[in-house]
Amino acid sequence: MIDKSLSSIETPAVLLDDARLRNNIRLIQELASAQGVNVRPHIKTHKCLEILRLQMDAGAVGITASKTDEALTFINNGARSVTIAYPLVVDAKLDRLIEVSRSRNVDLRLIVDSLAGVEAISRTARRHGAQIDIFLKIDVGLHRCGVKEGDPLLIKLAKAVDGESALNLLGLLSHAGHAYGAQTSEDVRKIAQDECSILARVRGQLQSAGLEISEVSVGSTPTVLASDSFDGITEIRPGNYVFMDRTPLRFNLIEPNQIALTVFATVVSANSDYFIIDTGSKTLSSDLGAHGIAGVEGYGLVYPADRFQEKDSEMVVVKLSEEHGFVARRHFDLPMGSKLRIVPNHSCVAANLADAYTVVSDEQVVDQWEIVARGKVR
């Protein structure tokens, strides 16, 4: 008889709690339905076909991806409506994306925040005889990509898209990633409100210039969880919500029992200061939070596997080597070989570092799901 208990799993491993995962997917879909907006989940979080199927079954209208090859992995496995929420300006990437999308009759949506991007997409689209739906990327505060409200480039960019026969100006898209650096849930809620207000003003400005904006798309798990209104929004693009991690937990936007992804580790050594585990930066990553925002202490919350999420047993991974983690000792001892469960700072990165998810239910292994798009960074 094969032992399928949690204790039989070889570490390090990335565990997925099946019930929590499904509940998280249902939660966001019900929230979106109540607010009258579509869900287009960002699959860069999980990179997994089985999880996408759960999202689509729940009501998702399509997917969001970051990179060309990541998107192509899902297109080649049946995705039929895809937004690339990343500025593509290289012909080679656009060529393979548009070619495969056309051959599979995919509803492809791209973003622009520069005239160079408009030129690259229109040039490639014409070469393939395609017409591509375009979102203008709006900077609502993260100051990474996008055009700021009031920038003269905004109208110029919109008119450039509108004037290209190979392009269709579809809408506005933003990502309030600076919410990850907020201090409280109220701060996150304010950022979400500001995002909606900025997009409404930009939409009004473009419409006053005779440019039609059909869709307005936002995406960030914290702002989606904190929002009390999606006024003027047509679509949300959260990614991390399927797993959750320390960020929404820090904001008290979720309960601990909503965290679906954990990293399973083993105590391999110990000294007076630390338990040493077989899980280092090559498993957890050295990420202190999304977008390089350090919002928490250490690199993960740690619990003995048989006392998972018991506050009195909570520890912190305080240092990392490539293959080792340093867990600060508390008032109790753990024998060599003890199994631990870690809530990572940033679940998206931990997922991309693994080959597969070990799916568990009631402390039993029920499945193994391949992370098919891991490492697809081009």
RODO-2510 file (C-alpha; in nm, 4 decimals, decimal comma):
residues 378
     n   res          X          Y          Z
     1     m     0,0000     0,0000     0,0000
     2     i     0,1420     0,3414    -0,0995
     3     d     0,1715     0,5916     0,1853
     4     k    -0,0035     0,9115     0,0745
     5     s     0,0129     1,0941     0,4051
     6     l     0,1698     1,4381     0,4335
     7     s     0,4625     1,2920     0,6263
     8     s     0,5578     1,0780     0,3247
     9     i     0,6322     1,3769     0,0996
    10     e     0,9984     1,4304     0,0154
    11     t     1,1067     1,7890     0,0779
    12     p     1,1318     2,0613    -0,0251
    13     a     0,7909     2,0601    -0,1911
    14     v     0,5188     2,3113    -0,2727
    15     l     0,1871     2,2043    -0,1210
    16     l    -0,1564     2,3130    -0,2390
    17     d    -0,4560     2,2745    -0,0108
    18     d    -0,7282     2,1679    -0,2518
    19     a    -1,0260     2,2970    -0,0510
    20     r    -0,8671     2,6353     0,0237
    21     l    -0,7674     2,6803    -0,3404
    22     r    -1,1211     2,6135    -0,4624
    23     n    -1,2700     2,8404    -0,1959
    24     n    -1,0401     3,1265    -0,2972
    25     i    -1,1370     3,0902    -0,6622
    26     r    -1,5060     3,0862    -0,5703
    27     l    -1,4659     3,3869    -0,3370
    28     i    -1,3273     3,6194    -0,6054
    29     q    -1,5681     3,4985    -0,8721
    30     e    -1,8654     3,5616    -0,6414
    31     l    -1,7267     3,9027    -0,5449
    32     a    -1,6882     3,9954    -0,9125
    33     s    -2,0322     3,8691    -1,0050
    34     a    -2,1893     4,0715    -0,7239
    35     q    -2,0121     4,3844    -0,8543
    36     g    -2,0951     4,3137    -1,2203
    37     v    -1,7353     4,2786    -1,3408
    38     n    -1,5533     4,0025    -1,5291
    39     v    -1,2637     3,8007    -1,3882
    40     r    -0,9596     3,7557    -1,6123
    41     p    -0,7079     3,5938    -1,3738
    42     h    -0,3360     3,6496    -1,4076
    43     i    -0,1883     3,3053    -1,4623
    44     k     0,1706     3,4163    -1,3909
    45     t     0,0868     3,3288    -1,0298
    46     h     0,0190     2,9591    -1,0811
    47     k     0,1329     2,8714    -1,4389
    48     c    -0,0774     2,5552    -1,4117
    49     l    -0,3459     2,4149    -1,6434
    50     e    -0,5429     2,2393    -1,3685
    51     i    -0,5812     2,5643    -1,1754
    52     l    -0,6850     2,7532    -1,4873
    53     r    -0,9571     2,4940    -1,5505
    54     l    -1,0933     2,5565    -1,2004
    55     q    -1,0948     2,9316    -1,2688
    56     m    -1,2680     2,8928    -1,6044
    57     d    -1,5256     2,6534    -1,4574
    58     a    -1,5988     2,9166    -1,1901
    59     g    -1,6686     3,1816    -1,4564
    60     a    -1,3428     3,3476    -1,5648
    61     v    -1,3698     3,5070    -1,9121
    62     g    -1,0098     3,4433    -2,0172
    63     i    -0,6562     3,4805    -1,8871
    64     t    -0,3957     3,7472    -1,8265
    65     a    -0,0289     3,6649    -1,8849
    66     s     0,2968     3,8545    -1,8615
    67     k     0,5325     3,6989    -2,1112
    68     t     0,4944     3,5714    -2,4666
    69     d     0,6031     3,2119    -2,4076
    70     e     0,3976     3,1927    -2,0885
    71     a     0,0901     3,2974    -2,2862
    72     l     0,1679     3,0571    -2,5707
    73     t     0,1827     2,7657    -2,3263
    74     f    -0,1790     2,8340    -2,2304
    75     i    -0,2937     2,9208    -2,5842
    76     n    -0,1550     2,5872    -2,7044
    77     n    -0,3541     2,4201    -2,4269
    78     g    -0,6888     2,5760    -2,5073
    79     a    -0,6964     2,9360    -2,3758
    80     r    -0,9108     3,1385    -2,6159
    81     s    -0,9053     3,4923    -2,4757
    82     v    -0,5703     3,6308    -2,3620
    83     t    -0,4476     3,9680    -2,2402
    84     i    -0,0718     4,0231    -2,2302
    85     a    -0,0362     4,2794    -1,9521
    86     y     0,3213     4,3590    -2,0489
    87     p     0,4508     4,6076    -2,3070
    88     l     0,5680     4,4099    -2,6117
    89     v     0,7993     4,6028    -2,8438
    90     v     1,0078     4,3241    -3,0031
    91     d     0,8932     4,1943    -3,3427
    92     a     1,0094     3,8353    -3,2844
    93     k     0,7908     3,7958    -2,9747
    94     l     0,4944     3,9609    -3,1418
    95     d     0,5386     3,7443    -3,4527
    96     r     0,5079     3,4129    -3,2729
    97     l     0,2298     3,5357    -3,0463
    98     i     0,0130     3,6777    -3,3255
    99     e     0,0813     3,3854    -3,5599
   100     v    -0,0304     3,1218    -3,3069
   101     s    -0,3215     3,3338    -3,1853
   102     r    -0,4551     3,3722    -3,5397
   103     s    -0,4160     3,0014    -3,6176
   104     r    -0,6120     2,9118    -3,3014
   105     n    -0,8731     3,1874    -3,3313
   106     v    -0,7660     3,3471    -3,0023
   107     d    -0,9050     3,6800    -2,8800
   108     l    -0,5668     3,8490    -2,8243
   109     r    -0,5380     4,1757    -2,6312
   110     l    -0,2128     4,3709    -2,5976
   111     i    -0,1104     4,6839    -2,4083
   112     v     0,0850     4,9915    -2,5136
   113     d     0,2416     5,2809    -2,3267
   114     s     0,4669     5,4166    -2,6020
   115     l     0,4507     5,5115    -2,9681
   116     a     0,7259     5,2561    -3,0295
   117     g     0,4911     4,9887    -2,8944
   118     v     0,2102     5,1044    -3,1224
   119     e     0,4415     5,0924    -3,4221
   120     a     0,5780     4,7455    -3,3373
   121     i     0,2343     4,5887    -3,2841
   122     s     0,0753     4,7508    -3,5888
   123     r     0,3726     4,6549    -3,8081
   124     t     0,3570     4,2918    -3,6966
   125     a    -0,0232     4,2756    -3,7127
   126     r    -0,0217     4,4016    -4,0718
   127     r     0,2365     4,1410    -4,1627
   128     h     0,0001     3,8692    -4,0377
   129     g    -0,3170     4,0286    -4,1712
   130     a    -0,4508     4,0604    -3,8155
   131     q    -0,6327     4,3257    -3,6183
   132     i    -0,5282     4,3438    -3,2522
   133     d    -0,7282     4,4818    -2,9600
   134     i    -0,5253     4,7371    -2,7627
   135     f    -0,5395     4,8640    -2,4055
   136     l    -0,3603     5,1821    -2,3035
   137     k    -0,1564     5,1088    -1,9922
   138     i    -0,2222     5,3791    -1,7307
   139     d     0,0190     5,4481    -1,4439
   140     v    -0,1995     5,4845    -1,1334
   141     g     0,0841     5,5078    -0,8816
   142     l     0,3298     5,2182    -0,9103
   143     h     0,5451     5,4216    -1,1562
   144     r     0,6651     5,1139    -1,3424
   145     c     0,4966     5,1038    -1,6823
   146     g     0,2138     5,3137    -1,8176
   147     v     0,1221     5,6703    -1,9045
   148     k     0,0299     5,9082    -1,6249
   149     e    -0,2965     6,0953    -1,6123
   150     g    -0,2468     6,4373    -1,7704
   151     d     0,0555     6,3359    -1,9772
   152     p     0,0211     6,4836    -2,3306
   153     l     0,1365     6,1448    -2,4612
   154     l    -0,1978     5,9940    -2,3554
   155     i    -0,4111     6,1555    -2,6276
   156     k    -0,1330     6,1183    -2,8825
   157     l    -0,1027     5,7466    -2,8034
   158     a    -0,4782     5,6875    -2,8154
   159     k    -0,5077     5,8658    -3,1501
   160     a    -0,2138     5,6686    -3,2891
   161     v    -0,3877     5,3412    -3,1980
   162     d    -0,7227     5,4640    -3,3267
   163     g    -0,5655     5,5678    -3,6561
   164     e    -0,4133     5,2267    -3,7267
   165     s    -0,6342     4,9896    -3,9266
   166     a    -0,4476     4,6902    -3,7800
   167     l    -0,5307     4,7999    -3,4242
   168     n    -0,8523     4,8457    -3,2285
   169     l    -0,8534     5,0793    -2,9277
   170     l    -1,0417     4,8670    -2,6745
   171     g    -0,9797     5,0136    -2,3321
   172     l    -0,7667     5,1147    -2,0356
   173     l    -0,5619     4,8838    -1,8144
   174     s    -0,3840     4,9489    -1,4852
   175     h    -0,2097     4,7705    -1,1989
   176     a    -0,2062     4,9366    -0,8556
   177     g     0,0971     4,7380    -0,7436
   178     h     0,1995     5,0112    -0,4999
   179     a    -0,0791     4,8778    -0,2774
   180     y     0,1655     4,6058    -0,1683
   181     g     0,3597     4,8762     0,0139
   182     a     0,0581     5,0051     0,2077
   183     q     0,0438     4,9879     0,5856
   184     t    -0,3233     4,9046     0,6493
   185     s    -0,6288     4,7675     0,4717
   186     e    -0,7715     5,1205     0,4695
   187     d    -0,4631     5,2382     0,2819
   188     v    -0,5195     4,9614     0,0278
   189     r    -0,8869     5,0557    -0,0068
   190     k    -0,7893     5,4195    -0,0686
   191     i    -0,5433     5,3148    -0,3390
   192     a    -0,8185     5,1079    -0,5056
   193     q    -1,0567     5,4049    -0,4945
   194     d    -0,7900     5,6345    -0,6394
   195     e    -0,7262     5,3852    -0,9193
   196     c    -1,0947     5,3861    -1,0175
   197     s    -1,1063     5,7661    -1,0039
   198     i    -0,7956     5,8093    -1,2205
   199     l    -0,9262     5,5660    -1,4805
   200     a    -1,2671     5,7375    -1,4858
   201     r    -1,1024     6,0746    -1,5488
   202     v    -0,8766     5,9344    -1,8214
   203     r    -1,1726     5,7622    -1,9861
   204     g    -1,3672     6,0890    -1,9804
   205     q    -1,0736     6,2796    -2,1281
   206     l    -1,0393     6,0319    -2,4151
   207     q    -1,4103     6,0217    -2,4828
   208     s    -1,4163     6,4025    -2,4946
   209     a    -1,1535     6,3734    -2,7663
   210     g    -1,3875     6,1459    -2,9643
   211     l    -1,2160     5,8193    -2,8657
   212     e    -1,4379     5,5319    -2,7496
   213     i    -1,3248     5,3278    -2,4472
   214     s    -1,5225     5,0039    -2,4087
   215     e    -1,3335     4,8248    -2,1293
   216     v    -1,1538     4,9290    -1,8118
   217     s    -0,9392     4,6593    -1,6529
   218     v    -0,7684     4,6613    -1,3102
   219     g    -0,5600     4,3992    -1,1375
   220     s    -0,4120     4,3434    -0,7920
   221     t    -0,5192     4,0906    -0,5312
   222     p    -0,4976     4,3326    -0,2342
   223     t    -0,7017     4,6060    -0,4059
   224     v    -0,9620     4,3568    -0,5266
   225     l    -1,0011     4,2201    -0,1741
   226     a    -1,0161     4,5681    -0,0190
   227     s    -1,2468     4,7341    -0,2738
   228     d    -1,6027     4,8178    -0,1781
   229     s    -1,6881     4,9385    -0,5304
   230     f    -1,5740     4,8777    -0,8865
   231     d    -1,7574     5,1784    -1,0276
   232     g    -1,6596     5,2270    -1,3920
   233     i    -1,4567     4,9034    -1,4010
   234     t    -1,5462     4,6200    -1,6389
   235     e    -1,2812     4,3622    -1,5474
   236     i    -1,0497     4,2541    -1,2642
   237     r    -0,7210     4,0670    -1,3135
   238     p    -0,6022     3,9344    -0,9746
   239     g    -0,3478     3,6523    -0,9725
   240     n    -0,2263     3,5819    -0,6213
   241     y    -0,5797     3,5272    -0,4876
   242     v    -0,5736     3,1565    -0,5760
   243     f    -0,2931     3,0949    -0,3243
   244     m    -0,2798     3,4030    -0,0991
   245     d     0,0375     3,4723     0,1013
   246     r     0,1725     3,6999     0,3730
   247     t     0,0715     4,0253     0,2000
   248     p    -0,3090     4,0007     0,2227
   249     l    -0,2611     3,8369     0,5620
   250     r    -0,0585     4,1372     0,6804
   251     f    -0,3402     4,3681     0,5731
   252     n    -0,6008     4,1535     0,7525
   253     l    -0,7781     4,1154     0,4198
   254     i    -0,7933     3,7367     0,4609
   255     e    -0,8078     3,4807     0,7383
   256     p    -0,5115     3,2449     0,7921
   257     n    -0,7278     2,9531     0,6765
   258     q    -0,7442     3,1058     0,3268
   259     i    -0,3748     3,0475     0,2558
   260     a    -0,3681     2,7601     0,0076
   261     l     0,0021     2,7399    -0,0843
   262     t     0,2731     2,6403     0,1602
   263     v     0,6268     2,5132     0,1246
   264     f     0,7037     2,1821     0,2947
   265     a     1,0489     2,1528     0,4538
   266     t     1,2584     1,9308     0,6805
   267     v     1,4818     2,0216     0,9749
   268     v     1,8278     1,8959     0,8738
   269     s     2,0433     2,0600     1,1422
   270     a     2,0178     2,2835     1,4481
   271     n     2,2255     2,5053     1,6724
   272     s     2,1552     2,7315     1,9672
   273     d     2,0054     3,0033     1,7454
   274     y     1,8437     2,8321     1,4479
   275     f     1,6745     2,5279     1,3065
   276     i     1,8364     2,4712     0,9673
   277     i     1,5982     2,3521     0,6970
   278     d     1,6430     2,2084     0,3472
   279     t     1,4623     2,5038     0,1914
   280     g     1,6645     2,8055     0,0819
   281     s     1,6444     3,0846    -0,1734
   282     k     1,6146     2,8328    -0,4591
   283     t     1,2781     2,7296    -0,3151
   284     l     1,1403     3,0282    -0,1235
   285     s     1,3244     3,2995    -0,3186
   286     s     1,4777     3,5943    -0,1357
   287     d     1,1719     3,8095    -0,2115
   288     l     1,0558     4,0225     0,0803
   289     g     0,7357     4,1142    -0,1045
   290     a     0,5906     4,1935    -0,4474
   291     h     0,7610     4,4682    -0,6532
   292     g     1,0610     4,4600    -0,4178
   293     i     0,8506     4,6074    -0,1371
   294     a     0,9676     4,4770     0,2008
   295     g     0,6502     4,4645     0,4046
   296     v     0,7243     4,1735     0,6382
   297     e     0,9952     4,0314     0,8608
   298     g     1,1996     3,7461     0,7198
   299     y     1,1260     3,5105     0,4321
   300     g     0,8287     3,3113     0,5534
   301     l     0,6181     3,2065     0,8510
   302     v     0,7089     2,8594     0,9746
   303     y     0,5062     2,6005     1,1674
   304     p     0,5661     2,2401     1,2704
   305     a     0,3550     2,0390     1,0275
   306     d     0,1395     1,8964     1,3059
   307     r     0,0768     2,2465     1,4485
   308     f     0,0205     2,4345     1,1253
   309     q    -0,0908     2,7961     1,1815
   310     e    -0,0940     2,7613     1,5606
   311     k     0,0247     3,1014     1,6824
   312     d     0,2214     2,9641     1,9784
   313     s     0,4257     2,7496     1,7394
   314     e     0,4885     3,0190     1,4758
   315     m     0,8493     3,0882     1,3735
   316     v     1,0174     3,2963     1,1023
   317     v     1,2742     3,2149     0,8339
   318     v     1,5217     3,4919     0,9116
   319     k     1,8081     3,4094     0,6715
   320     l     1,8560     3,2140     0,3505
   321     s     2,1395     3,0407     0,1725
   322     e     2,0743     2,8860    -0,1670
   323     e     1,9873     2,5440    -0,0216
   324     h     1,9411     2,6235     0,3485
   325     g     1,6954     2,8247     0,5503
   326     f     1,7626     2,9653     0,8983
   327     v     1,4559     2,9428     1,1215
   328     a     1,4853     3,1423     1,4452
   329     r     1,4307     2,9080     1,7404
   330     r     1,1565     2,9679     1,9927
   331     h     1,0717     2,8128     2,3282
   332     f     1,0429     2,4552     2,1975
   333     d     1,2753     2,1998     2,0416
   334     l     1,2324     1,9993     1,7241
   335     p     1,4081     1,6706     1,6492
   336     m     1,6090     1,6187     1,3309
   337     g     1,3841     1,5225     1,0430
   338     s     1,0881     1,7228     1,1708
   339     k     0,8574     1,8420     0,8950
   340     l     0,7620     2,2111     0,8710
   341     r     0,5114     2,4109     0,6669
   342     i     0,6093     2,7585     0,5502
   343     v     0,3811     3,0412     0,4382
   344     p     0,6002     3,2255     0,1845
   345     n     0,6201     3,6015     0,1495
   346     h     0,5323     3,5875    -0,2188
   347     s     0,3590     3,2747    -0,3438
   348     c     0,3976     3,3630    -0,7152
   349     v     0,7768     3,3366    -0,6949
   350     a     0,7767     3,0185    -0,4877
   351     a     0,5451     2,8569    -0,7435
   352     n     0,7737     2,9454    -1,0356
   353     l     1,0690     2,7804    -0,8619
   354     a     0,9002     2,4380    -0,8439
   355     d     0,8241     2,1734    -1,1069
   356     a     0,4900     2,0681    -0,9616
   357     y     0,2329     2,1234    -0,6897
   358     t     0,1616     1,8455    -0,4442
   359     v    -0,2134     1,8734    -0,3921
   360     v    -0,3336     1,7750    -0,0454
   361     s    -0,6699     1,7285     0,1212
   362     d    -0,7140     1,6506     0,4915
   363     e    -0,3400     1,5795     0,5265
   364     q    -0,3488     1,3303     0,2384
   365     v    -0,1818     1,3661    -0,1012
   366     v    -0,4541     1,3575    -0,3666
   367     d    -0,2766     1,4734    -0,6831
   368     q     0,0316     1,6193    -0,8485
   369     w    -0,0094     1,9133    -1,0899
   370     e     0,2664     2,0188    -1,3283
   371     i     0,3658     2,3858    -1,3354
   372     v     0,3730     2,3841    -1,7148
   373     a     0,4751     2,7469    -1,7710
   374     r     0,7478     2,7708    -1,5082
   375     g     1,0567     2,9492    -1,6362
   376     k     0,8698     3,0932    -1,9369
   377     v     1,0212     3,4394    -1,9039
   378     r     1,0626     3,5434    -2,2701
***
